[in-house]
Structures are given as structure tokens and as C-alpha cells.
Amino acid sequence: MDGFQRRTEEKKRTILLSANELFGRHGFKKVSVDEIAERAGVSKVSIYTYFGNKQGLISELVASAFRVRKQAIEDLVGSDLSFPEKLQGLIAQKSDASGSYSQEFMEQIFSHPEWQDQPTDELDDLVERLLDQGKSEGHVSRNASTRAMRVYIDVFRAGTESMPETLAELPPDELHQIITMFFHGLSAEL
């Protein structure tokens, strides 16, 4: 990569970080391209050149958030940690993500078409690998079929995505308790 390409990539990264910070605090609708440009120390033209418009910038941020989340899950599932340690890591990731942004921003991310259109097959495969590890270590019920566990996970996911405002109002310790209860539903102790 030559100097021009490096500067271009750095400028795009600065724009994305600035937009993420502003959107995270105020949501997509309340932040203007002017504010993003000012925060990033670039011209509006740069934003339009790299992302087309505000919607293009938002789409890139949402797609990036999905990639980062997926990579974090891949790293955790692929690690040498035990099943309980991996669950704690997943719980911490979920709690950290929920507590870092405004309620409006989280609602907008999860309802954005770019997030909805992301392929979930790879994430499903990661979850299945994790559940298989849990079964082999005796932490997840060996009697529960993979299909039943997937439905359970989908029900929980649909429920939480349908009530982001309620979850956003919870203190972090109560959100942690809910996520922990979810994982206890998969427990071999039942």
C-alpha cells in the first residue's frame, strides 16, 4: 500500500470512528454529516466521496459492527478456554456492547437492513460448535437436540430484539443476570 492509499484508509477509519462515537451517543437521526466531518477533521466531501451519503456511512458502520462481533465470537469459540469460560466471555461481550451505546443506537443497528441481511450460517455453526463443546464437557444437556437448542436460542434472540428499550433501561448487573439465566436454560443440571 502506497502513501496515498494509507492516508485514504486512515481518513476513512477516522470518519468511521467519529461517526460511531456520535451515532452511539445520539442515534443515526440526530447526527448530521456536518457534525461527523467536524469531529473527524475532514470535509463533508470526503464523507460523500468514501461513503456516497450518510446512509452509505451508516451501512458501512453496521456491516463493520457485525464483522467485529462475528470475529470476537470466532476468536472466543476457537480458543482453548473451557465451556464455562467461553460463556462468561460471551456474556461479557453482550453486556459490554449493550452498555456502550444509547438505546436508540442499539435499536437502529438491530433493525437496520444491513444488519438483517448479514449471513447467520457461520454464526450458527459457531454456536453449534460451542454447544457441542458444552455437551462433551457435561455443561449442556446431552438430551437436548441441536434443533431444540437452536429454537431456544432463536426464541431468546427474537424476544430480546423485540424489546431493546426494556433491555437498555436495565442496569448492567440485571442484564448480566438475564443472560446468565438464558445460559442456565441450556444447562445439563436440568
C-alpha positions in Angstrom: 0.0 0.0 0.0 1.4 3.3 -1.0 1.3 6.6 1.0 -1.9 7.8 -0.8 -3.7 4.6 -0.1 -2.6 4.6 3.5 -3.8 8.2 4.1 -7.1 7.4 2.4 -7.6 4.3 4.6 -6.7 6.3 7.7 -9.1 9.1 6.8 -11.9 6.5 6.3 -11.1 4.9 9.6 -11.2 8.4 11.3 -14.6 9.1 9.8 -16.0 5.7 10.9 -14.7 6.1 14.4 -16.1 9.6 14.7 -19.5 8.6 13.2 -19.6 5.6 15.6 -18.9 7.8 18.6 -21.6 10.3 17.6 -24.2 7.8 16.5 -23.5 5.7 19.6 -24.4 8.7 21.8 -27.2 10.3 19.8 -28.5 7.7 17.3 -28.5 7.9 13.5 -31.2 10.5 13.0 -29.8 13.2 15.4 -26.3 13.3 13.9 -25.6 15.3 10.7 -22.8 14.8 8.2 -21.5 18.2 9.2 -21.1 17.0 12.8 -19.3 13.9 11.7 -17.0 15.8 9.3 -16.2 18.3 12.1 -15.4 15.5 14.6 -13.3 13.7 12.1 -11.4 16.8 11.0 -12.4 16.2 7.3 -14.6 17.9 4.8 -18.1 16.7 4.0 -16.9 16.0 0.5 -14.6 13.3 1.9 -17.5 11.6 3.6 -19.5 11.7 0.4 -16.5 10.5 -1.7 -15.8 7.5 0.5 -19.4 6.5 1.6 -21.7 8.1 -1.0 -24.0 9.6 1.6 -25.0 9.4 5.3 -26.9 6.2 4.6 -23.8 4.6 3.0 -21.8 5.6 6.1 -24.4 4.0 8.3 -24.5 0.8 6.3 -20.7 0.6 6.5 -20.8 1.1 10.3 -23.5 -1.6 10.7 -21.7 -4.1 8.5 -18.5 -3.4 10.4 -20.2 -3.9 13.7 -21.4 -7.3 12.5 -17.9 -8.3 11.3 -16.3 -7.2 14.6 -19.0 -9.1 16.6 -18.6 -12.2 14.5 -14.7 -12.1 14.7 -14.9 -11.8 18.5 -17.2 -14.8 18.7 -14.9 -16.8 16.3 -11.9 -16.0 18.5 -13.7 -17.0 21.7 -15.2 -20.2 20.3 -11.8 -21.2 18.7 -9.9 -20.5 21.9 -8.6 -23.2 24.4 -10.9 -21.9 27.1 -13.4 -24.2 28.9 -17.1 -24.0 28.0 -17.9 -22.0 31.2 -15.1 -19.6 30.5 -16.4 -19.1 26.9 -19.9 -18.5 28.2 -18.6 -15.9 30.6 -16.8 -14.3 27.6 -19.9 -14.2 25.6 -21.9 -12.8 28.4 -19.3 -10.1 29.0 -19.3 -9.2 25.2 -23.0 -8.9 25.1 -23.2 -6.8 28.3 -20.3 -4.5 27.1 -22.0 -4.0 23.8 -25.3 -3.2 25.3 -23.9 -0.8 27.8 -21.6 1.1 25.4 -24.3 2.8 23.2 -27.5 4.6 23.5 -30.8 2.7 23.4 -31.8 4.5 20.2 -28.5 3.5 18.5 -28.9 -0.2 19.5 -32.4 -0.2 18.2 -31.3 1.4 14.9 -28.4 -1.1 14.5 -30.5 -4.2 15.1 -33.4 -3.0 12.8 -31.1 -1.8 10.0 -31.4 -3.8 6.8 -27.6 -4.1 6.6 -27.7 -6.0 10.0 -30.7 -8.0 9.0 -29.1 -9.1 5.7 -25.9 -10.5 7.3 -25.5 -14.2 6.7 -26.0 -16.0 10.0 -25.0 -19.5 8.9 -21.4 -19.0 10.1 -22.6 -17.7 13.4 -25.0 -20.7 13.7 -22.1 -23.0 13.1 -20.0 -21.3 15.8 -22.9 -21.6 18.3 -23.3 -25.3 17.4 -19.5 -25.9 17.9 -19.8 -24.2 21.3 -22.8 -26.2 22.3 -21.1 -29.4 21.2 -18.1 -28.5 23.5 -20.6 -27.8 26.3 -22.2 -31.2 25.8 -18.8 -33.0 25.7 -17.7 -31.3 28.9 -21.0 -32.1 30.6 -22.2 -28.5 30.9 -25.0 -28.6 28.3 -27.8 -31.2 28.4 -26.8 -34.2 26.2 -30.5 -34.9 25.8 -31.3 -31.7 24.1 -31.2 -31.9 20.3 -29.3 -29.4 18.3 -32.6 -28.3 16.7 -34.3 -27.8 20.1 -31.3 -25.7 21.3 -31.3 -23.6 18.1 -35.1 -22.9 18.5 -34.4 -21.9 22.2 -31.7 -19.6 21.1 -33.8 -18.1 18.3 -36.7 -17.5 20.7 -34.4 -15.7 23.1 -32.8 -13.7 20.3 -36.2 -12.7 18.9 -37.5 -11.8 22.4 -34.5 -9.6 23.2 -34.5 -7.9 19.8 -38.2 -7.1 20.2 -37.7 -5.2 23.4 -34.5 -3.2 23.1 -35.9 -0.3 25.1 -36.6 -2.5 28.1 -33.1 -4.1 28.0 -31.5 -0.7 27.6 -33.1 0.5 30.8 -31.7 -2.4 32.9 -28.6 -1.8 35.0 -25.7 -3.9 33.7 -25.9 -6.3 36.6 -29.5 -7.2 35.8 -28.7 -7.6 32.1 -25.9 -9.9 33.1 -28.4 -11.9 35.2 -30.8 -12.3 32.3 -28.0 -13.5 30.0 -26.9 -15.9 32.7 -30.4 -17.3 33.1 -30.5 -17.8 29.4 -27.4 -20.0 29.6 -28.8 -21.9 32.6 -31.6 -22.9 30.3 -29.1 -25.0 28.3 -27.6 -26.4 31.5 -27.0 -30.2 31.9 -28.3 -29.8 35.5 -31.9 -29.6 34.4 
